[in-house]
Amino acid sequence: MSKSFSPFGLGLLTLITLLGIVGPPVSAQVRPAAVKNVDEPGRVPFQAYLTGLKGNGCGTNFCTLNLPAIPTGKRLVITNFAGNAALQSGSTVGDITLIVFNSVSNSTVFSFEVPVNSSYYHTDVIAGSITRFAFNEKTLLFVDAGQTGTIFYYTSGSLADSFTQGFIITGYLVDLTI
């Protein structure tokens, strides 16, 4: 008994082969799972520029500036703290501290104090008798939703009139809901 193929069946088999309708082997169709690093620092960057003026957010010799609220389910990872303080001539920085406060337990979670180094001071040539205190500190601090970040800054003398006290906090947000 001999088997024969019909011309239609043979033509259909040839067409399927040429067009590639029959897919590649099953192992080639399986793709690896997509992996996403949700904690990638560049994924959700954070930057806050906090400013105050004497008489507008700052007192005669101090400033208290608050970071924006951290969204629910997120954590702020602070990687850098920088600032530029303008002082009356002869004044020095007493303290610049970044404090994280837990409003639920009414307690300080941690604080980071900027080292007061004489090399951070310089005289403002344009403004004349203004002394500037500038710093740029790498750090690793965490602020969760429900906690507040506050910069507290005071001087031994007086803040400069009409000059901005500016501070920059940079880092990134991490999603805690995953």
N, C-alpha and C positions, 0 to 999 in steps of 0.2 A: 504494500500500500504506500503510495507516495503522497506526500502533502504538497500542496501548491498554494502559493499566496496569490490573492487577487491583485490586479494592478492598482486598484483603489487603496487597499490596505498597505501595499508597499509604498505607494506615493505618499500616503498620510504619514507613515513612519519616517520617510525621508524628510518631509516638510517639518515635522516635529524636531527632528535632529538638527536640521539647518537653522531653524528659528530659535532653538534653545528653549522651547516651551517646557521641556522637562528640565527642572532647575538643577543647580549644582548639587553636589553631595550635601547631605544634611549637616555634616560637621562644618561646612563652609558657610552655612546660613546662620549659625549661632554666633551672636555678637557678644563680646564681653560686656558686663554690666557697666553702665556709665557711672563713674565715680566723681563726686563733686566735693571739694573741700569747703565746707560752709564756714570754716574759721579762717579762711584765707584773708590776711590783712588788707589786701587791696580790694576785696569784694564789697565791703561796706565801710568805706573810709569815714573818719570823723575828724572834724576840725571846728574848734570854737575860738573865736577872738573876743575876749572880754575886755571892756574898757571902762574907765571911770575918770572923771575930772574932779578936782577939788571943788566942793560945793554941789556936785552933781554925781552922786554915787560914791564919793569919797569924802572923808572928813579932812580936817587940817593936816593930820599926820597919819592917816590910815585909809585903807580901802578894804571892803568886803564884797567880793564879786562871786556870783553863783553860776555854775555850769547849767546848761539847759537840762530838763528832765530826761532821764533815760527811759525809752519806751518799754512797756511791759514785755517780758519774754526776751529781753536783750541784756547784754553786759557790755559796758564800755571798757575797752582795754586801752589805757593811756600809755603811749610810748614816748612822748616828748612833752616837756613843759618849758616854755620860753617866755621871756617878758622884757619890758623896757620901762623902767620907772624914772620919772622926772622929779628931781628934788631941788629945793632951794639950796644955794651954795652953802656949804658947811654942814649940811644934813647928811646922815648916813642911813642905810637900810638897817632896821633892827631885826626884821624877820619877814620872809616871804614863805608861806606854807600853803600847800594844797592839802585840804582836809576832806576826807570822805566821812559823811555822817549818816547814821542809820536813824531815820525819823521814827521808825516803829519802836525800836528799843531805846531811843533817845540817847544814843552813845556814838562816840567816835570809832569808826572801823579802823582807820589808819590815817597817818599824815605823812607828808613828804616835805621836808624843809630844804629850801635852796641854800647851798653853802654861800655864805657872805664872804666873797673873796675880793681883795683890794684891786685885783686886775679887772674886775667887772665894772669899775667906775671910770667915767671919762667926762671931761668938761665939754659942754655943747658950745662950740665956737660961734655958731650963728646966734644962739639965744644969749650968749654972754655968761651970766652968772648961774646958769642952770647946770646941775650935775646929773648925769645920766647913770643909771645902774642897769646894765643889760646882762642877761643870762640865757643860756640854752642848755637844758639838762635832759639827758636821756633817762628814762625811768620805765618801770613796768608796774602799773597800778590798775586796779579793777574797781569799777563802779557798777552796781546792779540797779535794776529798776527798784524804786522805793528808797534808794540812797541818794544823797545830794553831795555834789562836789562843790567846794567853796575855796576860793583863794582869799587868804587873809594876809594883809601886807601892812606893815607900819614902819615909820621912820623915827629917828632920834630928833628930828627937827620938824621940817614942814615940807609938804608936797609943793611942787612948783605950781604957781597960778597959771591957768589957761593952757596947761600941757597935759596931754592924755597919758594916763597910766594904762599900758596895754599888755595883755597876757594872751598867749596862744597855747591851747591844749590840742594835741593831735594824737590820733590812734585809730581804732576801728571798733565796730560793733560786732558782737558774736550773737548768733541766734541760739537761745537756750531751749527753744521749744522742740528741737529735733531729738 
